[in-house]
């Protein structure tokens, strides 16, 4: 945790559940917390991309108001609450909505054990979807020779959209529709993945937090039960993965228009 | 107070639209079954072959709801069990059988029994003893109130043991990392 990290002298701090979190000007609450070794549950946030603020799983209370920690600028003397039973319950309900809206059949999913939605649900002790499931009809796209798209699992985080647009420069994915009918689409006249320039080494292939974008013929190379979040909870995996990495420092963000 | 034998808790179990994998996982608690039987006795269950559920302390239901009989049995359990537990991915979320939910039931039956590959002299089973299938497969909480959910496909023997020992001790069952699995 934070006391193992060298404390940069002279940085402003805010309080997260009573812990002093140093931050660089320009960092968000989420970025500073992760860098200091404190996990806040999240799904649409990815440290390599601009914060999106859509899933709201990272909701915290700042000076008594609920805000998304991934889009809230860190500021001196903020009093941030995160690990409270009220916020855990709120996050749990949001995650249950995601399970309710899609078709999340973990036992037959190639991503089970590596899935962030599942791992965050474990972290929040989600035992059921609670609400009455919708069971939407979302056909697969298996047209691409190397990639399978299973839209049943999509949680609309837009990470593949952001990666394909900002890193790969291909704009393969987009969202269409509004409200409960909002869904991921493939940006091709035919609507088929085979008619895009998506390649297996694209960034868009590696950012999906769930199991929508699957490399074919790889699904069960690692057996269920021996995967990332089978070994350790996502809070530990995330913090140890990010340890020592600066997240969202101003010098890393040159040229992204901010 | 001495030597008053503690009344055993009465437990019913059933597999609805499930594969009996969760019941196999109950058996997987192995020699701990003997310790368990000091605290509980079974009512309706595949282990006793009792056909109807009487008044019970705990009902454990494997599998979701894919036909009319499943719904009838689930309601019988709810009426008779003080605490009702959804055990396994199918009971909790519909599971594998629910993967037919985006298909039309008529098309399903026709493909399986009439037009499917290799079907000869097919007919759609219509014996009056067969319960009618539902148009969609439902998790248990779609139909009755569920008190506890025990996910997993199946939940491991250790998860079932932790769940039951917590429940028998009067604690809220808590699995935690390593025992809580959806797969």
Interface residues (C-beta under 8 A of the other chain):
Chain A: X99 X103 X104 X105 X106 X107 X108 X109 X112 X113 X118 X121 X122 X125 X127 X128 X129 X130 X132 X133 X135 X136 X137 X138 X224 X225 X230 X232 X233
Chain B: X86 X89 X92 X93 X94 X95 X96 X98 X99 X101 X102 X136 X138 X139 X141 X142 X146 X148 X149 X150 X151 X153 X174 X177 X180 X181 X182 X183
